[in-house]
């Protein structure tokens, strides 16, 4: 196989540079403080509540309508596992068919290599402006900053990505990058940045906001020299790159510029177009609760002599960036991910703090598994603990990734490698002693119940009887509901009730 498979360099990630070496800074070690700040952000919480309701309800509705949805999930799991077991074969087949179609395939060990290849293509094309579609892989590599540092104008064309580009922020969700932004945030951003383009009046209505973005972006589509997109799937059988969008910006970024560059991680490959049909049924329903997304575009290379439009050059950059190290490991299942975002939409942690608190490209349960593998556990040791292990993520995953099990494995390995504090180890040991002794557990629970019952008289409570403060546990109680208990435990009440009803 190509050299990119072996010895992959791990990105250490921020958007910062030392000389010509671009990396994406990993801020996951600040997860604790960042999550606490997010919990206090009322605007963020309101935005997350709205998004959660929409994503969860629409997904539930559409998956229930597809009577054999579980069969499709099993299909997705099996196909992805098959591809990962034969990944070298399918990537070489994909490369062969891309070249056969007149395109070019480039292999990149890490983000820096990918950026250097992109820069080389843009330089040979005498490019000045780049229209860019949404690509989480390019976020890994900090591609925008790398291009801008060399004088290229880069314009994000996905509406959500465009909004956060104006705000100079990173995506907070893999399918809804500006999920955390309110309508007023967008109004203010557009007014500040579009006034110099002749849009002096604030647009207040949703339709007007979208219309203004369309008008501004239209000029960039028409004047771009290079278009860069991600890819939802790479079809080995035909050498095709498949882009799934709801806005059509992917088509315009790919077809209007003279050069089209697809940047994709290597696990995106699937065997054939028949498999693609199954994955499209899973992706739309799982991501946004749609039967199908509005646009599904299949790109097969540069335009041919009889084509009326399309790029003159077609390039695919296949990025490893640590993924070859996951192949064959106990964490290989995470490479089945099709980036639908369902796990984060159903995660009580993500829906409480949003994506930025996770400190890198991928938030939510899939990010808590993947980020430590790609950047190193020492930089993301808190993320495997950002989970209540309720199992909702595994239940809704369209390719049945056992996310809770992978998170537990991370935790076990972090403990074995002494990545957790002595204090944490002590309390876990104490919990273990209770958990393995039902009699001791019952006695301690009874004692704590009595303390809390009598504590009702001296500790503040809200109107519903929940504690608002507690000695040694003030921050915990401040963000959780802890009702004041009754004097008798449930087991005691059950026992007394049974005694009364006996003949």
ABEGO torsion letter per residue (X at the ends): XBAAABGBBBBAGBBBBBEABBBBBBAAAAAAAAAAAAAABAAAAAAAAAAAAAAAAAAAAAAAABAAAAAAAAAAAAAAAAAAAAAAAAAAAAAAAAAAAGBBBBBBABAAAAAAAAAAAAAAAGBABBBBBBBAAAAAAGAAAAAAAAGBBBBBABAAAAAAAAAGBBBABAABAAAABBAAAAAAAAAAAAAAAGBABBBABAAAAAAAAAAAAAAAAAABABBBBBBABBBAAAGBBBBBBAAGAAAAAAAABABBBBBBBAAABBABAAAAAAAAAAAAAAAAGBABBABBBBBAEBBBAABABEBABBBBBBBAGGAAAABGBAAAAAAABAGAGAAAAABAAAAAAEAAAAGBABBEAAAAAAAAAAAEAAAAAAAAABBAGAGAAAAABAAGBBAAAAAAAAAAAAAAAGABBAAAAAAAAAAAAAAABAAAAAAAAAAAAAAAAAAAAABBBBAAGBBABBBGAAAAAAABBBBBBBABBAAAAAAAAAAAABX
